[in-house]
């Protein structure tokens, strides 16, 4: 009977994976059919040479993603369904450590192994594909330094989270789901506060942009909407990649604006202002707050469901987990939740696209310059070799932004 439940769980996992691979195949076939069409309004920025390069880049990155996903799926299936989880749990249990330390070791080792298994794919992506298409500027030394920093940082953060979580479970066995949810929420807000000052500078150099017409224009624009900007920074993103971006950082009333140095080099002043006006729209429309609230409500429900499932020992029986089963049951729950939330992917993507469209409209109203927003997005899509012709079903399922052609048409008032 218990083996039957394992088969059911595995069936739904394979069903989800198969559907995801079919969507990716559908998307690539659609791009191959329509990918050489220059969209109306993109003339002068996009030509056949750019589209040919975009198609090739999309195929290579998608192929690597597929291989990595298949590899990860095989590792996951073997770990959970071939008895390795049971063996691993028994080994950790045999160490004779206190329960809180045992749980921390359990997940630290798992995440470390997962990171190590991802290294070949990261190397191939960075030094093969990104090099081939002119994006990568990272040296091997910098890549290794980033990896070591990331491993150390992840170990520290996961160690703190694990120690806190398992201490809560130990001292409040009946209400740990509630207290743990509160602990994770407070810790995530704390990270949002300290990240711009402690974590981000570990990887990049932030140079304040002092004075100048651009900084004055940014400050004036933000004042119009009541956003206090502490400083405007340029980040040395070009030492790793030629991809471009800009973002707000910080929490509360005072924000920091960060511009990739690649963005500053590529865009005109009006286009940079349009991009930042879009980001300001997210803050003014409270999109960040809404996402946090939704995520926390889902997390609270998930925490309580986890408590009920673990208390029942149902998963321990299904997977024949002996000894202290709590940690292994958490690992299985994470796997099952991944399956359970998949059907909600298009719904979450839909709400994200609505927020992005609202931020676009806000930027147009704020700057009174829709064309600068349009050209900035066209340049971003060109320089990042973004697929201009995704399959409609694929984009509805996965795209957090409207497809770029549709988005430009909306900005220009054509639809």
C-alpha positions as a printed Julia matrix, in Angstrom:
415×3 Matrix{Float64}:
  0.0    0.0     0.0
  2.79   2.43    0.93
  4.65   1.66   -2.3
  1.45   2.56   -4.14
  1.6    6.11   -2.73
  5.23   6.41   -3.8
  4.2    5.48   -7.33
  1.4    8.08   -7.29
  3.79  10.84   -6.15
  6.36   9.82   -8.75
  3.67   9.72  -11.47
  2.58  13.31  -10.81
  6.18  14.5   -10.68
  6.91  12.91  -14.07
  3.65  14.33  -15.43
  4.68  17.85  -14.39
  8.18  17.42  -15.82
  6.83  16.07  -19.11
  4.43  19.0   -19.44
  7.26  21.47  -18.76
  9.48  19.86  -21.41
  6.6   19.87  -23.91
  6.08  23.61  -23.3
  9.78  24.27  -23.91
  9.67  22.23  -27.13
  6.54  24.08  -28.23
  8.24  27.41  -27.57
 11.36  26.53  -29.57
  9.31  25.24  -32.52
  7.28  28.45  -32.54
 10.45  30.54  -32.49
 11.94  28.54  -35.37
  8.79  29.25  -37.41
  8.4   32.97  -36.6
 11.79  33.95  -35.2
 13.11  35.68  -38.34
 10.26  38.18  -38.53
 11.28  41.72  -37.51
  8.36  43.04  -35.43
  6.7   46.22  -36.61
  8.19  49.2   -34.8
 11.48  47.39  -34.09
 13.07  48.45  -37.39
 16.34  50.3   -36.9
 17.08  48.33  -33.74
 16.47  44.72  -34.77
 17.53  43.14  -38.06
 17.86  39.62  -39.42
 21.4   39.25  -38.07
 20.22  40.07  -34.54
 17.27  37.67  -34.87
 19.53  34.89  -36.13
 21.83  35.4   -33.14
 18.84  35.59  -30.77
 17.41  32.32  -32.08
 20.74  30.52  -31.74
 21.25  31.87  -28.21
 17.73  30.87  -27.16
 18.2   27.35  -28.54
 21.52  26.87  -26.74
 20.35  28.23  -23.39
 17.12  26.23  -23.6
 19.02  23.05  -24.49
 21.36  23.5   -21.53
 18.39  24.2   -19.27
 16.73  21.0   -20.5
 19.84  18.88  -19.87
 20.3   20.39  -16.41
 16.64  19.82  -15.59
 16.77  16.19  -16.74
 19.92  15.59  -14.72
 18.35  17.21  -11.65
 15.19  15.15  -12.05
 17.14  11.9   -12.27
 19.19  12.79   -9.18
 16.03  13.74   -7.28
 14.18  10.54   -8.23
 17.14   8.35   -7.31
 17.63  10.17   -4.01
 13.99   9.96   -2.93
 12.77   6.7    -4.46
 15.84   4.45   -4.55
 16.46   4.41   -0.81
 19.27   6.98   -0.68
 17.17   9.36    1.44
 16.59   6.57    3.97
 20.31   5.73    4.04
 21.3    9.39    4.34
 18.81  10.04    7.14
 20.04   6.95    9.0
 23.67   8.1     8.62
 22.95  11.62    9.94
 20.96  10.06   12.78
 23.93   7.83   13.66
 26.19  10.84   14.27
 24.63  11.19   17.69
 24.38  14.96   17.49
 21.78  17.06   19.32
 18.57  17.28   17.31
 19.01  20.97   16.39
 22.58  20.41   15.14
 21.54  17.22   13.36
 18.87  19.02   11.35
 21.28  21.79   10.43
 23.89  19.27    9.23
 21.2   17.38    7.28
 20.26  20.39    5.14
 23.7   22.01    4.95
 25.16  18.88    3.37
 22.22  18.51    0.97
 22.48  22.1    -0.28
 26.27  21.81   -0.6
 25.96  18.69   -2.75
 23.28  20.39   -4.87
 25.6   23.36   -5.44
 28.5   21.09   -6.4
 26.33  19.19   -8.89
 25.32  22.48  -10.54
 28.94  23.59  -11.1
 29.48  21.92  -14.52
 26.33  23.55  -15.88
 27.35  26.95  -14.5
 30.8   26.62  -16.07
 29.38  25.62  -19.44
 26.82  28.42  -19.38
 29.35  31.09  -18.4
 32.43  30.12  -20.35
 30.86  28.43  -23.34
 27.45  29.93  -24.15
 27.83  33.42  -22.62
 31.33  33.68  -24.11
 30.14  32.61  -27.54
 27.46  35.3   -27.67
 29.61  38.1   -26.27
 28.08  38.39  -22.81
 30.66  36.92  -20.48
 33.45  39.14  -19.17
 34.19  37.03  -16.09
 37.6   35.45  -15.54
 38.05  31.98  -14.12
 39.51  33.49  -10.97
 36.49  35.75  -10.44
 34.1   32.85  -11.09
 35.86  30.74   -8.45
 35.92  33.64   -5.99
 32.17  34.19   -6.48
 31.53  30.48   -5.98
 33.49  30.36   -2.72
 31.81  33.51   -1.43
 28.39  32.13   -2.35
 29.1   28.81   -0.65
 30.28  30.53    2.52
 27.4   33.0     2.54
 24.83  30.25    1.9
 26.31  28.12    4.67
 26.13  31.0     7.14
 22.57  32.01    6.25
 21.28  28.44    6.05
 23.04  27.65    9.32
 21.31  30.56   11.07
 17.93  29.67    9.59
 18.27  25.97   10.38
 19.46  26.51   13.95
 16.61  28.95   14.56
 13.98  26.76   12.94
 14.95  23.49   14.63
 15.27  25.24   17.99
 11.7   26.46   17.59
 10.54  22.94   16.67
 12.28  21.52   19.73
 10.89  24.02   22.21
  7.37  24.28   20.76
  6.44  20.9    19.24
  2.74  21.81   18.87
  3.0   25.39   17.55
  6.32  25.37   15.73
  4.56  25.95   12.41
  3.34  29.37   13.6
  6.5   30.49   15.37
  8.7   29.23   12.53
  6.62  31.18   10.02
  7.12  34.33   12.14
 10.84  33.64   12.44
 11.28  33.25    8.67
  9.25  36.4     8.02
 11.31  38.53   10.42
 14.58  37.09    9.11
 13.62  37.8     5.47
 12.79  41.44    6.32
 16.1   41.69    8.17
 17.92  40.42    5.07
 16.14  43.0     2.91
 17.49  45.71    5.21
 21.1   44.52    5.41
 21.54  43.13    1.88
 22.41  46.48    0.21
 25.02  47.23    2.85
 26.46  43.81    3.73
 25.7   41.15    1.11
 25.64  42.93   -2.26
 29.01  44.7    -1.72
 30.63  41.27   -1.3
 30.18  40.72   -5.03
 30.09  44.16   -6.62
 31.53  47.63   -6.22
 28.94  50.38   -5.84
 30.06  53.82   -6.95
 27.87  56.82   -6.0
 26.89  59.0    -8.93
 27.42  62.5    -7.6
 25.88  65.58   -9.21
 25.38  65.69  -12.95
 22.23  66.15  -14.96
 21.19  62.47  -14.77
 21.29  62.37  -10.95
 19.39  65.65  -10.7
 16.72  64.4   -13.14
 16.36  61.15  -11.19
 16.03  62.99   -7.87
 13.45  65.4    -9.27
 11.42  62.59  -10.81
 11.37  60.61   -7.56
 10.35  63.68   -5.57
  7.26  64.0    -7.78
  6.01  60.65   -6.55
  7.16  60.97   -2.95
 10.02  58.46   -3.05
 13.08  59.48   -1.07
 16.27  58.36   -2.78
 19.3   58.2    -0.5
 21.79  57.86   -3.35
 22.15  56.73   -6.95
 24.82  54.1    -7.54
 26.53  52.58  -10.54
 27.41  48.9   -10.13
 30.41  47.35  -11.89
 28.3   44.65  -13.56
 30.5   44.74  -16.66
 33.26  42.81  -14.88
 31.0   39.75  -15.03
 28.61  40.23  -17.93
 27.43  42.63  -20.63
 23.79  42.02  -19.69
 22.01  45.18  -18.54
 19.66  46.04  -15.69
 18.64  48.6   -13.07
 16.83  48.2    -9.78
 15.69  49.79   -6.53
 17.05  48.41   -3.29
 16.25  49.01    0.36
 13.04  48.82    2.32
 10.92  51.47    3.98
 10.64  55.05    2.81
 14.26  55.57    1.72
 15.46  53.76   -1.4
 18.75  53.34   -3.22
 18.81  53.27   -7.01
 21.35  50.97   -8.65
 22.24  51.25  -12.34
 24.34  48.67  -14.13
 27.33  50.41  -15.73
 26.36  48.57  -18.93
 22.94  50.24  -18.82
 24.46  53.71  -18.42
 26.68  53.11  -21.45
 23.88  51.75  -23.63
 20.94  54.05  -22.97
 20.17  57.7   -23.39
 19.17  59.77  -20.38
 15.45  59.76  -21.17
 15.49  55.97  -21.51
 17.22  55.52  -18.14
 14.61  57.77  -16.53
 11.83  55.73  -18.16
 13.28  52.46  -16.79
 13.52  53.94  -13.28
 10.01  55.38  -13.56
  8.81  51.84  -14.24
 10.58  50.62  -11.08
  9.06  53.54   -9.14
  5.67  52.37  -10.35
  6.14  49.06   -8.55
  6.73  50.91   -5.28
  3.9   53.4    -5.69
  1.41  50.71   -6.69
  2.58  48.66   -3.67
  3.36  45.65   -5.86
  6.25  44.6    -3.62
  4.06  44.77   -0.52
  1.25  42.83   -2.2
  3.65  40.08   -3.26
  5.1   39.84    0.24
  1.63  39.62    1.79
  0.52  36.93   -0.69
  3.72  34.96   -0.22
  3.46  35.1     3.57
 -0.18  33.97    3.56
  0.71  31.02    1.33
  3.74  30.28    3.53
  1.58  30.3     6.67
 -0.88  27.87    5.12
  2.01  25.7     3.92
  3.59  25.7     7.38
  0.37  24.51    8.99
 -0.18  21.81    6.36
  3.41  20.67    6.91
  2.75  20.4    10.62
 -0.35  18.26   10.04
  1.38  15.95    7.55
  4.49  15.46    9.68
  2.44  14.86   12.81
  0.61  12.05   11.01
  3.89  10.22   10.16
  2.32   9.54    6.75
  5.45  10.4     4.76
  7.72   8.48    7.11
  5.59   5.39    6.53
  5.42   5.87    2.75
  9.19   6.24    2.35
 10.07   3.78    5.13
 12.08   6.38    7.05
 13.46   4.98   10.29
 14.7    6.79   13.41
 14.26  10.56   13.66
 12.21  11.2    10.52
 11.45  14.91   10.85
 14.29  16.17    8.63
 13.71  13.61    5.88
  9.98  14.33    5.94
 10.72  18.03    5.4
 12.83  17.16    2.36
 10.01  15.02    0.92
  7.48  17.77    1.66
  9.58  20.27   -0.29
  9.52  17.88   -3.25
  5.74  17.4    -3.03
  5.05  21.12   -2.64
  6.98  21.69   -5.87
  4.5   19.41   -7.63
  1.45  20.87   -5.87
  2.18  24.52   -6.69
  3.01  23.92  -10.36
 -0.62  24.25  -11.58
 -0.69  27.74  -10.04
  2.28  28.9   -12.15
  0.2   30.57  -14.9
 -1.94  32.33  -12.28
  1.12  33.79  -10.55
  2.55  34.78  -13.93
 -0.72  36.49  -14.82
 -0.67  38.64  -11.67
  2.98  39.48  -12.27
  2.23  40.61  -15.83
 -0.61  42.79  -14.52
  1.8   44.47  -12.11
  4.34  45.02  -14.88
  1.7   46.57  -17.15
  0.58  48.85  -14.3
  4.2   49.91  -13.75
  4.52  50.68  -17.48
  1.43  52.89  -17.38
  2.75  54.64  -14.28
  6.07  55.31  -16.04
  4.29  56.78  -19.06
  2.2   59.09  -16.86
  5.22  60.14  -14.8
  7.57  60.89  -17.68
  5.03  61.79  -20.4
  7.47  60.05  -22.7
  6.18  56.63  -23.79
  8.65  56.42  -26.67
 11.66  56.49  -24.34
 10.19  53.59  -22.39
  9.52  51.72  -25.63
 13.02  52.23  -27.04
 14.64  51.36  -23.71
 12.83  48.01  -23.69
 13.67  47.34  -27.34
 17.35  48.01  -26.57
 17.2   45.72  -23.53
 15.64  42.93  -25.56
 18.21  43.38  -28.33
 21.26  43.54  -26.07
 20.08  40.59  -23.96
 19.08  38.57  -27.06
 15.57  38.06  -25.71
 13.21  35.85  -27.71
 10.81  38.22  -29.5
  8.46  35.44  -30.58
  7.56  33.15  -27.65
  4.71  30.69  -28.03
  1.51  32.24  -26.55
  0.92  29.28  -24.22
  4.52  29.29  -23.02
  4.46  33.02  -22.31
  1.14  32.78  -20.46
  2.54  30.02  -18.33
  5.98  31.39  -17.49
  6.39  35.04  -18.49
  6.4   37.5   -15.6
  6.26  40.34  -18.18
  4.09  40.56  -21.27
  5.94  39.41  -24.41
  8.07  42.32  -25.54
  6.3   42.92  -28.88
  2.9   43.07  -27.17
  4.34  45.25  -24.43
  5.79  47.76  -26.89
  2.5   47.94  -28.8
  0.66  48.67  -25.56
  3.13  51.37  -24.56
  2.79  53.03  -27.95
 -1.0   52.86  -27.75
 -1.31  50.46  -30.67
 -3.43  47.93  -28.75
